[in-house]
Amino acid sequence: MAAFKELNDHVGLADQLQTGEDGSVVLINVFTIDPADESDLLTAWAHDAEFMKAQPGYISTQMHKGIGGSATFINYAVWESVESFRAAFSNPEFQRRISEYPDSAVASPHLFKKIAVPGFCVD
């Protein structure tokens, strides 16, 4: 089973799930693992992704792997709303699937919103 480590020391995922934030959100989940557990991580993640893909409000997901022999992975998932992500994340079936991650896995999930930065990014 994966351990959880908050990405932000001041605002945790549980706090974020309680917000009434409007619009789409992006889940960034950073995974660190023992390199020997890469296959097990990807198998567990694909099983989760299959479940999430069928949930209302799911838009897309993509897994990324650090280069140069890194055992750090980042999952980037887009959801229609905090509410839709919260419903999927708190679903008992999803919570059961979390136990399938290798013991060396540490997951750091955090929700984000796209912002505008003049001259560079649009919201």
Buried (B, 14 or more C-beta within 10 A) or exposed (E): EBEBEBBEEEEBBEEBBEEEEEEBBBBBBBBBBEEEBBEBBBBBBEEBBEBBEEBEBBEEBEBEEEEEEEBEBBBBBBBBBBBBBBBBBEBEEBEEBBEBBBEBBBBBBBBEEEEEEEEEEEE
